[in-house]
Amino acid sequence: GDVLDDYVRTDGVWILTQNKQSYQTNNEKECAEKCEAERSFNCRAFLFTRKKLQCLTLAENAKTTVMFASADAALYEKRIYLLECKRGIGKDYRGTEARTQRGIPCQKWAEKIPHKPNYTPEKYPNAGLEENYCRNPDEDESGPWCYTTVPSIRYDYCNIPDCEDQVTQTGEVECMQCNGEDYHGEVSRTESGLECQRWDAQEPHMHGFTMKHYPEKDLQKNYCRNPDGELRPWCFTMSLTKRWEYCKIPRCATPPPVSGPGSQCLSGKGEDYRGRIAITESGNACQHWNTQFPHKHGWIPDRYPCKGLEENYCRNPDGEKRPWCYTMNSSVRWEYCTIPTCGGREQGMTGMNNVPIHIPLTEECYQGKGQSYRGTTSITASGKNCQAWNSMFPHRHEKTPDRFPDADLRENYCRNPDDDNGPWCFTTDPSTLWEYCNLKRCDDHTQE
């Protein structure tokens, strides 16, 4: 695979570290190769700036040092140093657990008190024997261990969870069909081993994905779920520095059950529409789903195998009001399509069926700068309506859901994708590009 597959990318951030090397490279892949070949230190991450084509290899990652915003930079962190779980016997475990299974603090590998170690950083430079972190330099079948700080106990094993796919009570490996929209399993750790936050909790992360607002999404306990049409199941994490992360659930080997050819007319929101209409309601031809011109997008057929993204036919993969498509008109990103209803009536006569029902969430205030705000307010401070994030009318912009996948740019809800001073939105007023939203900080007024 690609060398970049071993890294986790975060756009718009910079981290402080004294131990670094600077290189001039043409792209991120070349920079990753510099990190792999780094001999001055153990390279855990690299920074790449697109404008200057500057490459910085780093001895630290966001877990071990300070991170702050930097618009032009992209941070790539080696996955292996982010994992807090072990694969197999944990020979390559590079997490930061530093206590044994009995809660005893570990002795630093480079120290000789209270125990004189057989395994030291000098003798085993590739075993990751840093600080006092649990490691498995001798490939012990019982997994990572460390020398302890108790004189009477030379060493002890560490309690590191497995990264492997969790197994059900029947002994079968859990898997998902399609993108896991109907996954009802019990995996409750993310792909990097972080524990999932319960869906009915608002700590450490506030959110609107509750059983009350999404009664049909099976948001039980802290199990991984896919309530919003993501690539695969995910969860909010118990880590203060990681709001959410995907879960590692493999696709099932058996194909999903065939539900028939799909509807050739509009029923409900048209999510099962599989007809061949490929023109929008204003007459624009639809762009093919497997192309990125004239509009770049994330609805790639291979990623969403059960959404029917064939040719350039109108579809509704994301729960919109009705089927839509990206258009071949470079100035119109997407539009709805006119699909005959299954009852034979015109779409305009279907009444409330076409009106999206927005359930207001409970977040009427925001924390800090509001980057975690996930409420449904869509009015600016001066009373203007917000423009939808995936719309280019009346204002063209680059703050799209595709470019900011972690910012939850749904509908026209107020958000803060770019580290501004508070939640904001583009407005539907052609003379006003954007405004802050009609929201207060949570500490500015008394919460009920």
N, C-alpha and C positions, 0 to 999 in steps of 0.2 A: 504493500500500500504506500500511499504518499507519506513522506516524513512528517508532514503537518498533522497527520491523524493521531500522532502521539502527544499532541498539545491541545490545551483548552484555550480558546481565543476570547479576549475581552476587549472591545473597542472603547476608545476614549479615556484610557487610564494610563497612569505612569506610577512606577514604584521607586522608592528611594533605596539605593544600595551603594556602598562604597566599592565593593568588589565587583567590577564589571570591565568589559573590553568593548571597544568601539570598532566597527567595521563599515565599509562602504559596500552595499550589496544592491542588486537590482530588484529583488522581491523577497517576500517572506520565506519562500522555500530555501533560498540561498542563505538567509539569516539562520534558519533552523539547522542547516548543515554546519554553520559556524559554531552553533551551540553544541551540536553533537561532537564536533571535533575539538572543543575547548579543552586545553590542557592546563591553563593557569589556575583553574578552580573547577569545582563540580557545578556545571551549568544546569540550573533548575528552570530557567525561563529566559525569554528574550523580548526586547522591545523593538518595534519597527515603526519608523515614521515615513509616511507615504510621500510627503513633499520633498524631504531631504534625502530619502532613500537611505536613512541611517539605521544601522543595526547595532543594538547593544546586547551583548550576552551578559547574563546576570547570575550571581551566586545565590540569590534569594528569590522567593516568590511572594505572592500577596498574603500568604499565611504567616510569613516570618518578618514582614516589614510594613512600612506605611504606604498606603496607596492613595492617590489623589487624581483629580480629573485633568486630562490633557487631550484636547480635541483631535489632534492629528495622529496620535499614537495608537498602536494596537499591541496589547500584551499577550504573549503566548506562553503559557505555563505547561511544563511537562506533567502529563496526567499522573505519572507514577508518584510524583511528590505531593499530589493532592489527595490520593487515595487514603482513606482511613480504614481500609479493610484489606484483607490479605487474599491473594490468589494462590490456591494450592497450599503448600506449606509455608508460604510467605517469604521465600528466599529474596524476592524483589520488593518486599514491603519497605516503604520509605516514609511512612507516616510519622506522627509526633507523639504517639502514646509513650509515656515515660514512667508508668507504674505497672507493677506485676498484677496478676490475677487476684492476689491477696491484698492489693492496695499499697504495697511497699514501693517507695521511690527507687528508681534505678540508679546505679552508679555510672558515672561517665566512663565511656570506653577508654579514654586516654589517661584515666587516673589509676593509681595503684593501691588506693585505700578505700574501703577496708579489705578489698580483695585484689590480689595480683592477677590480672587477666591473661588468659592464653590468646584471646582474640583482641587485637588492638588496631587502630587506624593505620599504623605503619606496616603491620604484617599483612593486613587485608584492606588495601586501599579502595577496592571496588565493592566492598560489602556495605557501604553506607553507614559506617560506625561513627556517627556524629553525636555530639552532646551525650545524653543518656537515653536516647530513643531505643525502643525495643527493636531488635533485629534478629536475623537468622543466618549468621555467617557460616555456620557449620552444617546447614541444610538439615536441621533437626526435624524429624517427622512430626513432632508435636507443635511446631510453629515458632514464631518469634519469641525471644526471651531476652533477659538482661542479667548482669550481675547486680545484686541488691546492695542497698546501703546498710543492711543489718549484718554485723560481723558473723553471726551464727548461721546465716543463710547465704550460701555462695551465689546461687542463681535461682531464678524462678521464671516460669512462663508468663506471657502477657495475654490478656483477654482481647484478642483482635477479631472482629467479626469477619466472616467470609464474604468475599465479593461475588461468589458464584450465585447463580440464579437460585432463589429460595425454592425449596421443595414442598409440595403439598403433603397433607397427612397420608395420602394414598401412595406417596413415594414418587409421584410424577413431577417432572419439572414444569413449573407454571409457564404458560406461553400466552400470546395474544394473537387475535385475528386482526387483520387490517391495521389500523393505527391505535388499537387498544381502546376505542371508544366504549366497547362493551366489556372491557376487562374487569372482572370482579374478584381477582385473586387477593392474596394477602401479603405480597411483597411490600415492605415498609421501610426500605432504605434506598437511597439514591445510587446512581451508578458509581459515585465516588465513595460510597459507604456511609454517608451522613444519615442520621435518623430522621424520619419524616415527622413533621408537626401534625398534630391532630387537626382534622378539618373543622371541628367545632371549637377550636382554640384560636385566640387572636394574639398569642405570644409564642415565639418572639416576633412574628410577622402578622400585621393586620391585613385582612383580605375580605373579599365578598363571596368566596366560594363556600357557602354553607348549605346544609340540608334544606333549610327554609327556602333559599333562593333557587336551588337546583335539586328539587326533590327526586327527580328521575335519574340522577347521576351516581347514586350509590356511594355518597361521600362518607363512608364509615371509618371510624377510628382514625388511624394514620396510614391507611393503605394507599398505594399509588393508584391514581385514577387519571382519566383524560376527559374532563368535563367541558373543555373549550376547543376541541378540534386541533390539538397540538399534534406534533409528529408521533409522539408515543406517550404513555402514561408518565406522570410527574407528581411531585408533591412540594409543598413548602418545607423547608428544612429546619432543624433545631439549631442551626448555626446562625449566629448574629450577622456573619459576613456573607452568607449565601442565602438569598431570599427563596429561590426555588431551584430545582434541578430535575432532569429526566431520571427515570428509573431504568435499570437494566433488565428488561423483560424481552426474551427472544420471540420472534414470530413463530407461530405454530407451523409444523411441517405440513400438516394437512390443510388444504385450501378451505376458505370460509364456505359455509353452506350457501348454495345458490338460492337466491330469493326471487328467481324469475327474471325476465328480461328487463324489468324496470318499467316505470310508467312512461307512456308516450304523451301524457297530458299533465296539466298542473293540478296536483293534489296537495293541500296544505301549503307548505313553503317550497315544495318541489325538490326536496332533497333526494328523492328517488327518481327524479326525471331522467330518462335516458334516451330522449328523442334526438332528432338531428337538426333542430333549428340552430343556426349559427350566425344570427344577425341580431343586433340590439334593437331596443324599442325606437331609437331615433334613426335607425337604418345603417349604423356602422357595422362593418364586417368584423367577426370575432377573430382574435389572435389565437393561433394554435397553442394548446396548453404546454406542449413540449418545446416551445421556442421562447426566447427571451427578448424578442424584438417585435414591436417597438418598445414594449414595456418589460422591465425585469420584474420577476415575481418569484414567490416561493411555492406556488401550487404546481409542483413537478409530478407528473403521473407516477413515476417510480416510487416516489415517497408516499403517495396516497393511493395505494392499489385498489381501494374499494370505493373511490369517489366517482368512478366513471369518467375520468378526464381524458376522453378520446377526441382525436382530431381537434376541431375548434368549436365543438358543440356547447351550447349554453348549459351550465351546471350550477348547482348550489352546494359546494363542498363545505361551507363555513356557517351554515345556518342563517343566511341572509333572508330578507323578506321573500325573495323568489329567485329563480335561476338568473345567472348573469354571466358575463365574460369580459376579459380584457379586450380592448378594441384595436383595430389596425390603424386607428387615428391617433397619431402621436400626441395630440393635445387633449385627448379624452382617454384617461387610463382605463376605466371600466364603466359598464352600464348594465342595467337590467335588460332582460329579454322579454318579449311578449310571447307567452306560451298559452295556448288555448286550455281552459280549465276542463277538468274531467266531467263536470256537469254540463258542459256545452255553453255556459254563459261567458260573456266577455269578462276580462279581468277586472274592469272597472266596476262591475256589478257584484263582485263577490263580497263586498262589505268589509266587515271587520277581519276577515281571514287574511287580508293583506296588510293589516296594521300591526307592526311589531309591538309586542307587549313588553315594556321596560319595567322591571320590578326595581324600584329604587333601593339601593343598598344603604346600610346604616352609616357609612362613612360620610359625615357631614363636616369633617375637619380633617386636617392632614398633619402628619408628624414631620418635623425637621423642614426640609425643602419640598416635601410632598412627592419624592421619587417613588415611594411605596403606596401612594394614594390609588385606590382601585374602586372608588365610588362611581356614581352615575351622574354627577352634576355636569351639565353641558351648557351653562350660561356664564358669560363673562361678567367682570365686575361692573361694567356699564350696561349690562342687560342684553348684550348681543348673543345670538345663537352661535354655537360652535360648528365649524365645518368638520365633516367626517375626515378622519385621518387618511383613509384610502381614497379620498376624492381630491381631484386637482381643480375643482371649481368652487368658489371664484378665484382661489389662490393656488398657484403651482408651488410645490414645496418638496423637500427631501425627507421629511419626518414621516416616513411610511412604516406600516407594520413589518414589511420585509426588511427594512434597514435597521429597525430597532425592535427585534423580536422579544426582548425581555421587558419592554416598556408597557406591554398590555394596551397597545393603541387600538382599542375596540371602538366601533361606532363613532360618536363624536364626543366621547367623554373627556373631561379635563384630565390631563396627564402632565408629567414633567420628564420627558425622555432625554433632555440634554443638560441636566444639572442646573436649571435656572433657579430663581429664588422661590418659586412656588408653582403649583399646577397652572397650566395655561392651555390655550387652544387657538388655532386659526379661526377667524370669524367668517360668517356668511355675508358680511358687509363688504362689498368690493373695495371700499375706500379704507378699510381697517384690516391690515394683514393679520394681526394677532393681539390678544390681550390676556392678562391674568384672569383667573376665574373667580367667581363669587364664592370664595371659600375662606375659612379662617384656620389658623393653626390650632391644633387641639389644646395647647396650653394658653391660648388667648381668651378662652371663655370656659365656663364650667360645663363639664360633660355630665349628662344625665346618667 
